Amino acid sequence: KENSTLPFVCQEKYEGESGCFYKSFRTATQRSSGDFRALDALLKERFFILKMTYILCQNSSGAL
């Protein structure tokens, strides 16, 4: 799974509205950090960023 693109990430979105942007931002940060546990705490603090990613993820998911 070397292809860490947004459309690919949206394929693995979880159930619920929080799943899509959660998974996308998580994988995007994985390429830089790779620390998933520290990222979980970051996700809750950076909710406004996640919301923008969720909208972008929704748009990419439609193209899928």
CHARMM internal coordinates of N, CA and C (Angstrom, degrees):
IC EDIT
DIST 1 N 1 CA 1.4577
DIST 1 CA 1 C 1.5276
ANGL 1 N 1 CA 1 C 110.30
DIST 1 C 2 N 1.3078
ANGL 1 CA 1 C 2 N 116.70
DIHE 1 N 1 CA 1 C 2 N 58.64
DIST 2 N 2 CA 1.4603
ANGL 1 C 2 N 2 CA 121.20
DIHE 1 CA 1 C 2 N 2 CA -179.46
DIST 2 CA 2 C 1.5295
ANGL 2 N 2 CA 2 C 110.55
DIHE 1 C 2 N 2 CA 2 C -79.26
DIST 2 C 3 N 1.3273
ANGL 2 CA 2 C 3 N 116.12
DIHE 2 N 2 CA 2 C 3 N -21.72
DIST 3 N 3 CA 1.4618
ANGL 2 C 3 N 3 CA 120.58
DIHE 2 CA 2 C 3 N 3 CA -178.94
DIST 3 CA 3 C 1.5254
ANGL 3 N 3 CA 3 C 110.45
DIHE 2 C 3 N 3 CA 3 C -79.11
DIST 3 C 4 N 1.3297
ANGL 3 CA 3 C 4 N 116.74
DIHE 3 N 3 CA 3 C 4 N 94.16
DIST 4 N 4 CA 1.4662
ANGL 3 C 4 N 4 CA 120.19
DIHE 3 CA 3 C 4 N 4 CA -178.80
DIST 4 CA 4 C 1.5271
ANGL 4 N 4 CA 4 C 109.93
DIHE 3 C 4 N 4 CA 4 C -103.24
DIST 4 C 5 N 1.3127
ANGL 4 CA 4 C 5 N 115.55
DIHE 4 N 4 CA 4 C 5 N 62.72
DIST 5 N 5 CA 1.4566
ANGL 4 C 5 N 5 CA 120.01
DIHE 4 CA 4 C 5 N 5 CA 179.05
DIST 5 CA 5 C 1.5193
ANGL 5 N 5 CA 5 C 109.70
DIHE 4 C 5 N 5 CA 5 C -97.15
DIST 5 C 6 N 1.3284
ANGL 5 CA 5 C 6 N 116.80
DIHE 5 N 5 CA 5 C 6 N 162.58
DIST 6 N 6 CA 1.4547
ANGL 5 C 6 N 6 CA 121.05
DIHE 5 CA 5 C 6 N 6 CA -177.83
DIST 6 CA 6 C 1.5274
ANGL 6 N 6 CA 6 C 113.17
DIHE 5 C 6 N 6 CA 6 C -61.01
DIST 6 C 7 N 1.3324
ANGL 6 CA 6 C 7 N 119.87
DIHE 6 N 6 CA 6 C 7 N -47.04
DIST 7 N 7 CA 1.4681
ANGL 6 C 7 N 7 CA 119.89
DIHE 6 CA 6 C 7 N 7 CA 178.69
DIST 7 CA 7 C 1.5299
ANGL 7 N 7 CA 7 C 111.68
DIHE 6 C 7 N 7 CA 7 C -59.59
DIST 7 C 8 N 1.3250
ANGL 7 CA 7 C 8 N 116.39
DIHE 7 N 7 CA 7 C 8 N -37.54
DIST 8 N 8 CA 1.4689
ANGL 7 C 8 N 8 CA 120.66
DIHE 7 CA 7 C 8 N 8 CA 179.57
DIST 8 CA 8 C 1.5135
ANGL 8 N 8 CA 8 C 110.97
DIHE 7 C 8 N 8 CA 8 C -66.43
DIST 8 C 9 N 1.3287
ANGL 8 CA 8 C 9 N 115.78
DIHE 8 N 8 CA 8 C 9 N -37.29
DIST 9 N 9 CA 1.4561
ANGL 8 C 9 N 9 CA 121.33
DIHE 8 CA 8 C 9 N 9 CA -179.88
DIST 9 CA 9 C 1.5178
ANGL 9 N 9 CA 9 C 110.10
DIHE 8 C 9 N 9 CA 9 C -68.10
DIST 9 C 10 N 1.3122
ANGL 9 CA 9 C 10 N 116.58
DIHE 9 N 9 CA 9 C 10 N -40.24
DIST 10 N 10 CA 1.4570
ANGL 9 C 10 N 10 CA 120.97
DIHE 9 CA 9 C 10 N 10 CA -177.72
DIST 10 CA 10 C 1.5266
ANGL 10 N 10 CA 10 C 110.88
DIHE 9 C 10 N 10 CA 10 C -64.34
DIST 10 C 11 N 1.2954
ANGL 10 CA 10 C 11 N 116.88
DIHE 10 N 10 CA 10 C 11 N -21.80
DIST 11 N 11 CA 1.4580
ANGL 10 C 11 N 11 CA 120.25
DIHE 10 CA 10 C 11 N 11 CA 177.02
DIST 11 CA 11 C 1.5237
ANGL 11 N 11 CA 11 C 111.12
DIHE 10 C 11 N 11 CA 11 C -64.88
DIST 11 C 12 N 1.3331
ANGL 11 CA 11 C 12 N 115.12
DIHE 11 N 11 CA 11 C 12 N -30.36
DIST 12 N 12 CA 1.4590
ANGL 11 C 12 N 12 CA 119.77
DIHE 11 CA 11 C 12 N 12 CA -176.81
DIST 12 CA 12 C 1.5183
ANGL 12 N 12 CA 12 C 112.23
DIHE 11 C 12 N 12 CA 12 C -101.62
DIST 12 C 13 N 1.3176
ANGL 12 CA 12 C 13 N 117.39
DIHE 12 N 12 CA 12 C 13 N 29.76
DIST 13 N 13 CA 1.4675
ANGL 12 C 13 N 13 CA 119.57
DIHE 12 CA 12 C 13 N 13 CA -178.92
DIST 13 CA 13 C 1.5276
ANGL 13 N 13 CA 13 C 110.30
DIHE 12 C 13 N 13 CA 13 C -71.85
DIST 13 C 14 N 1.3308
ANGL 13 CA 13 C 14 N 114.72
DIHE 13 N 13 CA 13 C 14 N 145.42
DIST 14 N 14 CA 1.4625
ANGL 13 C 14 N 14 CA 119.98
DIHE 13 CA 13 C 14 N 14 CA -178.12
DIST 14 CA 14 C 1.5208
ANGL 14 N 14 CA 14 C 110.86
DIHE 13 C 14 N 14 CA 14 C -81.44
DIST 14 C 15 N 1.3233
ANGL 14 CA 14 C 15 N 116.07
DIHE 14 N 14 CA 14 C 15 N 175.09
DIST 15 N 15 CA 1.4532
ANGL 14 C 15 N 15 CA 120.29
DIHE 14 CA 14 C 15 N 15 CA 175.96
DIST 15 CA 15 C 1.5170
ANGL 15 N 15 CA 15 C 109.46
DIHE 14 C 15 N 15 CA 15 C -75.06
DIST 15 C 16 N 1.3210
ANGL 15 CA 15 C 16 N 116.46
DIHE 15 N 15 CA 15 C 16 N 136.94
DIST 16 N 16 CA 1.4578
ANGL 15 C 16 N 16 CA 120.26
DIHE 15 CA 15 C 16 N 16 CA -177.87
DIST 16 CA 16 C 1.5147
ANGL 16 N 16 CA 16 C 110.50
DIHE 15 C 16 N 16 CA 16 C 106.80
DIST 16 C 17 N 1.3172
ANGL 16 CA 16 C 17 N 116.61
DIHE 16 N 16 CA 16 C 17 N 160.43
DIST 17 N 17 CA 1.4492
ANGL 16 C 17 N 17 CA 121.15
DIHE 16 CA 16 C 17 N 17 CA -175.53
DIST 17 CA 17 C 1.5255
ANGL 17 N 17 CA 17 C 111.66
DIHE 16 C 17 N 17 CA 17 C -73.22
DIST 17 C 18 N 1.3329
ANGL 17 CA 17 C 18 N 116.70
DIHE 17 N 17 CA 17 C 18 N -21.30
DIST 18 N 18 CA 1.4579
ANGL 17 C 18 N 18 CA 120.21
DIHE 17 CA 17 C 18 N 18 CA -178.54
DIST 18 CA 18 C 1.5278
ANGL 18 N 18 CA 18 C 111.23
DIHE 17 C 18 N 18 CA 18 C -80.21
DIST 18 C 19 N 1.3172
ANGL 18 CA 18 C 19 N 116.47
DIHE 18 N 18 CA 18 C 19 N -17.25
DIST 19 N 19 CA 1.4603
ANGL 18 C 19 N 19 CA 120.36
DIHE 18 CA 18 C 19 N 19 CA -174.53
DIST 19 CA 19 C 1.5097
ANGL 19 N 19 CA 19 C 114.27
DIHE 18 C 19 N 19 CA 19 C -64.86
DIST 19 C 20 N 1.3072
ANGL 19 CA 19 C 20 N 117.43
DIHE 19 N 19 CA 19 C 20 N -44.95
DIST 20 N 20 CA 1.4554
ANGL 19 C 20 N 20 CA 121.26
DIHE 19 CA 19 C 20 N 20 CA -172.31
DIST 20 CA 20 C 1.5179
ANGL 20 N 20 CA 20 C 112.41
DIHE 19 C 20 N 20 CA 20 C -61.59
DIST 20 C 21 N 1.3307
ANGL 20 CA 20 C 21 N 116.71
DIHE 20 N 20 CA 20 C 21 N -55.12
DIST 21 N 21 CA 1.4570
ANGL 20 C 21 N 21 CA 118.36
DIHE 20 CA 20 C 21 N 21 CA -177.12
DIST 21 CA 21 C 1.5233
ANGL 21 N 21 CA 21 C 111.06
DIHE 20 C 21 N 21 CA 21 C -74.17
DIST 21 C 22 N 1.3156
ANGL 21 CA 21 C 22 N 116.65
DIHE 21 N 21 CA 21 C 22 N -24.25
DIST 22 N 22 CA 1.4710
ANGL 21 C 22 N 22 CA 120.66
DIHE 21 CA 21 C 22 N 22 CA 178.12
DIST 22 CA 22 C 1.5276
ANGL 22 N 22 CA 22 C 110.31
DIHE 21 C 22 N 22 CA 22 C -64.60
DIST 22 C 23 N 1.3107
ANGL 22 CA 22 C 23 N 115.61
DIHE 22 N 22 CA 22 C 23 N -48.41
DIST 23 N 23 CA 1.4562
ANGL 22 C 23 N 23 CA 120.79
DIHE 22 CA 22 C 23 N 23 CA -177.37
DIST 23 CA 23 C 1.5278
ANGL 23 N 23 CA 23 C 111.03
DIHE 22 C 23 N 23 CA 23 C -70.18
DIST 23 C 24 N 1.3216
ANGL 23 CA 23 C 24 N 116.44
DIHE 23 N 23 CA 23 C 24 N -38.06
DIST 24 N 24 CA 1.4540
ANGL 23 C 24 N 24 CA 119.82
DIHE 23 CA 23 C 24 N 24 CA -176.68
DIST 24 CA 24 C 1.5215
ANGL 24 N 24 CA 24 C 111.47
DIHE 23 C 24 N 24 CA 24 C -67.33
DIST 24 C 25 N 1.3444
ANGL 24 CA 24 C 25 N 116.33
DIHE 24 N 24 CA 24 C 25 N -46.61
DIST 25 N 25 CA 1.4623
ANGL 24 C 25 N 25 CA 120.75
DIHE 24 CA 24 C 25 N 25 CA -179.83
DIST 25 CA 25 C 1.5189
ANGL 25 N 25 CA 25 C 110.18
DIHE 24 C 25 N 25 CA 25 C -67.74
DIST 25 C 26 N 1.3009
ANGL 25 CA 25 C 26 N 116.41
DIHE 25 N 25 CA 25 C 26 N -32.86
DIST 26 N 26 CA 1.4585
ANGL 25 C 26 N 26 CA 122.26
DIHE 25 CA 25 C 26 N 26 CA -179.09
DIST 26 CA 26 C 1.5256
ANGL 26 N 26 CA 26 C 111.05
DIHE 25 C 26 N 26 CA 26 C -66.43
DIST 26 C 27 N 1.3240
ANGL 26 CA 26 C 27 N 116.25
DIHE 26 N 26 CA 26 C 27 N -45.50
DIST 27 N 27 CA 1.4583
ANGL 26 C 27 N 27 CA 120.20
DIHE 26 CA 26 C 27 N 27 CA -179.20
DIST 27 CA 27 C 1.5223
ANGL 27 N 27 CA 27 C 111.08
DIHE 26 C 27 N 27 CA 27 C -72.17
DIST 27 C 28 N 1.3233
ANGL 27 CA 27 C 28 N 115.67
DIHE 27 N 27 CA 27 C 28 N -33.58
DIST 28 N 28 CA 1.4602
ANGL 27 C 28 N 28 CA 119.97
DIHE 27 CA 27 C 28 N 28 CA 179.66
DIST 28 CA 28 C 1.5146
ANGL 28 N 28 CA 28 C 110.91
DIHE 27 C 28 N 28 CA 28 C -65.64
DIST 28 C 29 N 1.3240
ANGL 28 CA 28 C 29 N 116.04
DIHE 28 N 28 CA 28 C 29 N -35.27
DIST 29 N 29 CA 1.4565
ANGL 28 C 29 N 29 CA 120.68
DIHE 28 CA 28 C 29 N 29 CA 179.38
DIST 29 CA 29 C 1.5223
ANGL 29 N 29 CA 29 C 110.31
DIHE 28 C 29 N 29 CA 29 C -80.21
DIST 29 C 30 N 1.3095
ANGL 29 CA 29 C 30 N 115.94
DIHE 29 N 29 CA 29 C 30 N -21.66
DIST 30 N 30 CA 1.4623
ANGL 29 C 30 N 30 CA 120.64
DIHE 29 CA 29 C 30 N 30 CA -179.17
DIST 30 CA 30 C 1.5276
ANGL 30 N 30 CA 30 C 110.38
DIHE 29 C 30 N 30 CA 30 C -61.56
DIST 30 C 31 N 1.3037
ANGL 30 CA 30 C 31 N 116.55
DIHE 30 N 30 CA 30 C 31 N -34.04
DIST 31 N 31 CA 1.4570
ANGL 30 C 31 N 31 CA 121.26
DIHE 30 CA 30 C 31 N 31 CA -178.36
DIST 31 CA 31 C 1.5253
ANGL 31 N 31 CA 31 C 110.78
DIHE 30 C 31 N 31 CA 31 C -68.00
DIST 31 C 32 N 1.3334
ANGL 31 CA 31 C 32 N 116.74
DIHE 31 N 31 CA 31 C 32 N -27.72
DIST 32 N 32 CA 1.4604
ANGL 31 C 32 N 32 CA 120.98
DIHE 31 CA 31 C 32 N 32 CA -178.77
DIST 32 CA 32 C 1.5216
ANGL 32 N 32 CA 32 C 111.97
DIHE 31 C 32 N 32 CA 32 C -95.03
DIST 32 C 33 N 1.3200
ANGL 32 CA 32 C 33 N 116.20
DIHE 32 N 32 CA 32 C 33 N -47.32
DIST 33 N 33 CA 1.4589
ANGL 32 C 33 N 33 CA 120.55
DIHE 32 CA 32 C 33 N 33 CA -174.69
DIST 33 CA 33 C 1.5254
ANGL 33 N 33 CA 33 C 111.49
DIHE 32 C 33 N 33 CA 33 C -104.78
DIST 33 C 34 N 1.3128
ANGL 33 CA 33 C 34 N 116.51
DIHE 33 N 33 CA 33 C 34 N -65.88
DIST 34 N 34 CA 1.4533
ANGL 33 C 34 N 34 CA 120.45
DIHE 33 CA 33 C 34 N 34 CA -178.25
DIST 34 CA 34 C 1.5121
ANGL 34 N 34 CA 34 C 111.73
DIHE 33 C 34 N 34 CA 34 C 95.38
DIST 34 C 35 N 1.3311
ANGL 34 CA 34 C 35 N 117.00
DIHE 34 N 34 CA 34 C 35 N -4.45
DIST 35 N 35 CA 1.4597
ANGL 34 C 35 N 35 CA 120.53
DIHE 34 CA 34 C 35 N 35 CA 179.81
DIST 35 CA 35 C 1.5247
ANGL 35 N 35 CA 35 C 109.24
DIHE 34 C 35 N 35 CA 35 C -90.94
DIST 35 C 36 N 1.3263
ANGL 35 CA 35 C 36 N 117.03
DIHE 35 N 35 CA 35 C 36 N 97.98
DIST 36 N 36 CA 1.4574
ANGL 35 C 36 N 36 CA 121.11
DIHE 35 CA 35 C 36 N 36 CA -175.42
DIST 36 CA 36 C 1.5234
ANGL 36 N 36 CA 36 C 111.93
DIHE 35 C 36 N 36 CA 36 C -72.90
DIST 36 C 37 N 1.3214
ANGL 36 CA 36 C 37 N 116.28
DIHE 36 N 36 CA 36 C 37 N -36.05
DIST 37 N 37 CA 1.4641
ANGL 36 C 37 N 37 CA 119.51
DIHE 36 CA 36 C 37 N 37 CA -176.68
DIST 37 CA 37 C 1.5217
ANGL 37 N 37 CA 37 C 111.42
DIHE 36 C 37 N 37 CA 37 C -68.01
DIST 37 C 38 N 1.3119
ANGL 37 CA 37 C 38 N 116.41
DIHE 37 N 37 CA 37 C 38 N -41.18
DIST 38 N 38 CA 1.4614
ANGL 37 C 38 N 38 CA 119.99
DIHE 37 CA 37 C 38 N 38 CA 177.76
DIST 38 CA 38 C 1.5274
ANGL 38 N 38 CA 38 C 109.35
DIHE 37 C 38 N 38 CA 38 C -70.52
DIST 38 C 39 N 1.3150
ANGL 38 CA 38 C 39 N 115.53
DIHE 38 N 38 CA 38 C 39 N -27.46
DIST 39 N 39 CA 1.4599
ANGL 38 C 39 N 39 CA 120.47
DIHE 38 CA 38 C 39 N 39 CA -178.64
DIST 39 CA 39 C 1.5231
ANGL 39 N 39 CA 39 C 111.30
DIHE 38 C 39 N 39 CA 39 C -71.10
DIST 39 C 40 N 1.3281
ANGL 39 CA 39 C 40 N 116.83
DIHE 39 N 39 CA 39 C 40 N -32.79
DIST 40 N 40 CA 1.4591
ANGL 39 C 40 N 40 CA 120.65
DIHE 39 CA 39 C 40 N 40 CA 178.97
DIST 40 CA 40 C 1.5196
ANGL 40 N 40 CA 40 C 111.51
DIHE 39 C 40 N 40 CA 40 C -58.19
DIST 40 C 41 N 1.3331
ANGL 40 CA 40 C 41 N 116.06
DIHE 40 N 40 CA 40 C 41 N -40.66
DIST 41 N 41 CA 1.4571
ANGL 40 C 41 N 41 CA 120.82
DIHE 40 CA 40 C 41 N 41 CA 177.52
DIST 41 CA 41 C 1.5177
ANGL 41 N 41 CA 41 C 110.20
DIHE 40 C 41 N 41 CA 41 C -70.39
DIST 41 C 42 N 1.3243
ANGL 41 CA 41 C 42 N 116.02
DIHE 41 N 41 CA 41 C 42 N -33.90
DIST 42 N 42 CA 1.4611
ANGL 41 C 42 N 42 CA 121.02
DIHE 41 CA 41 C 42 N 42 CA -179.45
DIST 42 CA 42 C 1.5234
ANGL 42 N 42 CA 42 C 110.86
DIHE 41 C 42 N 42 CA 42 C -68.02
DIST 42 C 43 N 1.3301
ANGL 42 CA 42 C 43 N 115.99
DIHE 42 N 42 CA 42 C 43 N -34.95
DIST 43 N 43 CA 1.4542
ANGL 42 C 43 N 43 CA 121.09
DIHE 42 CA 42 C 43 N 43 CA -178.33
DIST 43 CA 43 C 1.5268
ANGL 43 N 43 CA 43 C 112.01
DIHE 42 C 43 N 43 CA 43 C -60.21
DIST 43 C 44 N 1.3184
ANGL 43 CA 43 C 44 N 115.62
DIHE 43 N 43 CA 43 C 44 N -40.66
DIST 44 N 44 CA 1.4568
ANGL 43 C 44 N 44 CA 119.81
DIHE 43 CA 43 C 44 N 44 CA -177.38
DIST 44 CA 44 C 1.5236
ANGL 44 N 44 CA 44 C 111.12
DIHE 43 C 44 N 44 CA 44 C -73.33
DIST 44 C 45 N 1.3278
ANGL 44 CA 44 C 45 N 116.84
DIHE 44 N 44 CA 44 C 45 N -30.55
DIST 45 N 45 CA 1.4548
ANGL 44 C 45 N 45 CA 120.68
DIHE 44 CA 44 C 45 N 45 CA -179.20
DIST 45 CA 45 C 1.5272
ANGL 45 N 45 CA 45 C 111.11
DIHE 44 C 45 N 45 CA 45 C -80.11
DIST 45 C 46 N 1.3080
ANGL 45 CA 45 C 46 N 116.66
DIHE 45 N 45 CA 45 C 46 N -30.88
DIST 46 N 46 CA 1.4649
ANGL 45 C 46 N 46 CA 121.46
DIHE 45 CA 45 C 46 N 46 CA -177.59
DIST 46 CA 46 C 1.5282
ANGL 46 N 46 CA 46 C 111.19
DIHE 45 C 46 N 46 CA 46 C -103.27
DIST 46 C 47 N 1.3055
ANGL 46 CA 46 C 47 N 116.68
DIHE 46 N 46 CA 46 C 47 N 46.47
DIST 47 N 47 CA 1.4615
ANGL 46 C 47 N 47 CA 120.47
DIHE 46 CA 46 C 47 N 47 CA -174.44
DIST 47 CA 47 C 1.5275
ANGL 47 N 47 CA 47 C 111.61
DIHE 46 C 47 N 47 CA 47 C -64.81
DIST 47 C 48 N 1.3369
ANGL 47 CA 47 C 48 N 117.00
DIHE 47 N 47 CA 47 C 48 N -34.58
DIST 48 N 48 CA 1.4600
ANGL 47 C 48 N 48 CA 120.25
DIHE 47 CA 47 C 48 N 48 CA -178.29
DIST 48 CA 48 C 1.5260
ANGL 48 N 48 CA 48 C 110.62
DIHE 47 C 48 N 48 CA 48 C -67.00
DIST 48 C 49 N 1.3300
ANGL 48 CA 48 C 49 N 116.27
DIHE 48 N 48 CA 48 C 49 N -32.11
DIST 49 N 49 CA 1.4614
ANGL 48 C 49 N 49 CA 120.05
DIHE 48 CA 48 C 49 N 49 CA 175.98
DIST 49 CA 49 C 1.5217
ANGL 49 N 49 CA 49 C 109.83
DIHE 48 C 49 N 49 CA 49 C -72.95
DIST 49 C 50 N 1.3111
ANGL 49 CA 49 C 50 N 115.88
DIHE 49 N 49 CA 49 C 50 N -38.91
DIST 50 N 50 CA 1.4574
ANGL 49 C 50 N 50 CA 121.35
DIHE 49 CA 49 C 50 N 50 CA -179.43
DIST 50 CA 50 C 1.5176
ANGL 50 N 50 CA 50 C 111.07
DIHE 49 C 50 N 50 CA 50 C -64.20
DIST 50 C 51 N 1.3348
ANGL 50 CA 50 C 51 N 115.65
DIHE 50 N 50 CA 50 C 51 N -33.86
DIST 51 N 51 CA 1.4533
ANGL 50 C 51 N 51 CA 119.45
DIHE 50 CA 50 C 51 N 51 CA -178.76
DIST 51 CA 51 C 1.5226
ANGL 51 N 51 CA 51 C 110.32
DIHE 50 C 51 N 51 CA 51 C -65.94
DIST 51 C 52 N 1.3181
ANGL 51 CA 51 C 52 N 116.70
DIHE 51 N 51 CA 51 C 52 N -38.12
DIST 52 N 52 CA 1.4522
ANGL 51 C 52 N 52 CA 120.33
DIHE 51 CA 51 C 52 N 52 CA 177.21
DIST 52 CA 52 C 1.5206
ANGL 52 N 52 CA 52 C 110.44
DIHE 51 C 52 N 52 CA 52 C -67.78
DIST 52 C 53 N 1.3218
ANGL 52 CA 52 C 53 N 116.22
DIHE 52 N 52 CA 52 C 53 N -36.65
DIST 53 N 53 CA 1.4581
ANGL 52 C 53 N 53 CA 120.56
DIHE 52 CA 52 C 53 N 53 CA 179.11
DIST 53 CA 53 C 1.5275
ANGL 53 N 53 CA 53 C 110.41
DIHE 52 C 53 N 53 CA 53 C -69.21
DIST 53 C 54 N 1.3147
ANGL 53 CA 53 C 54 N 115.51
DIHE 53 N 53 CA 53 C 54 N -33.71
DIST 54 N 54 CA 1.4602
ANGL 53 C 54 N 54 CA 120.32
DIHE 53 CA 53 C 54 N 54 CA -179.86
DIST 54 CA 54 C 1.5166
ANGL 54 N 54 CA 54 C 110.59
DIHE 53 C 54 N 54 CA 54 C -66.03
DIST 54 C 55 N 1.3423
ANGL 54 CA 54 C 55 N 116.24
DIHE 54 N 54 CA 54 C 55 N -41.67
DIST 55 N 55 CA 1.4605
ANGL 54 C 55 N 55 CA 120.85
DIHE 54 CA 54 C 55 N 55 CA 178.30
DIST 55 CA 55 C 1.5255
ANGL 55 N 55 CA 55 C 109.86
DIHE 54 C 55 N 55 CA 55 C -64.52
DIST 55 C 56 N 1.3303
ANGL 55 CA 55 C 56 N 115.84
DIHE 55 N 55 CA 55 C 56 N -40.51
DIST 56 N 56 CA 1.4590
ANGL 55 C 56 N 56 CA 120.63
DIHE 55 CA 55 C 56 N 56 CA 178.75
DIST 56 CA 56 C 1.5211
ANGL 56 N 56 CA 56 C 110.09
DIHE 55 C 56 N 56 CA 56 C -67.75
DIST 56 C 57 N 1.3118
ANGL 56 CA 56 C 57 N 115.75
DIHE 56 N 56 CA 56 C 57 N -35.28
DIST 57 N 57 CA 1.4517
ANGL 56 C 57 N 57 CA 120.44
DIHE 56 CA 56 C 57 N 57 CA 179.77
DIST 57 CA 57 C 1.5344
ANGL 57 N 57 CA 57 C 110.58
DIHE 56 C 57 N 57 CA 57 C -69.89
DIST 57 C 58 N 1.3111
ANGL 57 CA 57 C 58 N 116.05
DIHE 57 N 57 CA 57 C 58 N -37.58
DIST 58 N 58 CA 1.4620
ANGL 57 C 58 N 58 CA 120.39
DIHE 57 CA 57 C 58 N 58 CA 177.04
DIST 58 CA 58 C 1.5219
ANGL 58 N 58 CA 58 C 110.56
DIHE 57 C 58 N 58 CA 58 C -62.10
DIST 58 C 59 N 1.3360
ANGL 58 CA 58 C 59 N 115.63
DIHE 58 N 58 CA 58 C 59 N -41.17
DIST 59 N 59 CA 1.4539
ANGL 58 C 59 N 59 CA 120.77
DIHE 58 CA 58 C 59 N 59 CA -179.09
DIST 59 CA 59 C 1.5252
ANGL 59 N 59 CA 59 C 110.91
DIHE 58 C 59 N 59 CA 59 C -66.14
DIST 59 C 60 N 1.3329
ANGL 59 CA 59 C 60 N 116.52
DIHE 59 N 59 CA 59 C 60 N -40.21
DIST 60 N 60 CA 1.4546
ANGL 59 C 60 N 60 CA 120.88
DIHE 59 CA 59 C 60 N 60 CA 179.72
DIST 60 CA 60 C 1.5220
ANGL 60 N 60 CA 60 C 110.97
DIHE 59 C 60 N 60 CA 60 C -70.79
DIST 60 C 61 N 1.3302
ANGL 60 CA 60 C 61 N 115.66
DIHE 60 N 60 CA 60 C 61 N -33.48
DIST 61 N 61 CA 1.4444
ANGL 60 C 61 N 61 CA 120.54
DIHE 60 CA 60 C 61 N 61 CA -178.62
DIST 61 CA 61 C 1.5296
ANGL 61 N 61 CA 61 C 110.72
DIHE 60 C 61 N 61 CA 61 C -67.34
DIST 61 C 62 N 1.3314
ANGL 61 CA 61 C 62 N 115.14
DIHE 61 N 61 CA 61 C 62 N -31.56
DIST 62 N 62 CA 1.4587
ANGL 61 C 62 N 62 CA 119.74
DIHE 61 CA 61 C 62 N 62 CA 178.66
DIST 62 CA 62 C 1.5174
ANGL 62 N 62 CA 62 C 111.03
DIHE 61 C 62 N 62 CA 62 C -69.26
DIST 62 C 63 N 1.3392
ANGL 62 CA 62 C 63 N 115.30
DIHE 62 N 62 CA 62 C 63 N -32.77
DIST 63 N 63 CA 1.4602
ANGL 62 C 63 N 63 CA 120.17
DIHE 62 CA 62 C 63 N 63 CA 179.63
DIST 63 CA 63 C 1.5248
ANGL 63 N 63 CA 63 C 110.57
DIHE 62 C 63 N 63 CA 63 C -74.53
DIST 63 C 64 N 1.3325
ANGL 63 CA 63 C 64 N 115.30
DIHE 63 N 63 CA 63 C 64 N -22.78
DIST 64 N 64 CA 1.4545
ANGL 63 C 64 N 64 CA 120.16
DIHE 63 CA 63 C 64 N 64 CA 179.15
DIST 64 CA 64 C 1.5324
ANGL 64 N 64 CA 64 C 108.36
DIHE 63 C 64 N 64 CA 64 C -69.28
END
COOR INIT
IC SEED 1 N 1 CA 1 C
IC BUILD
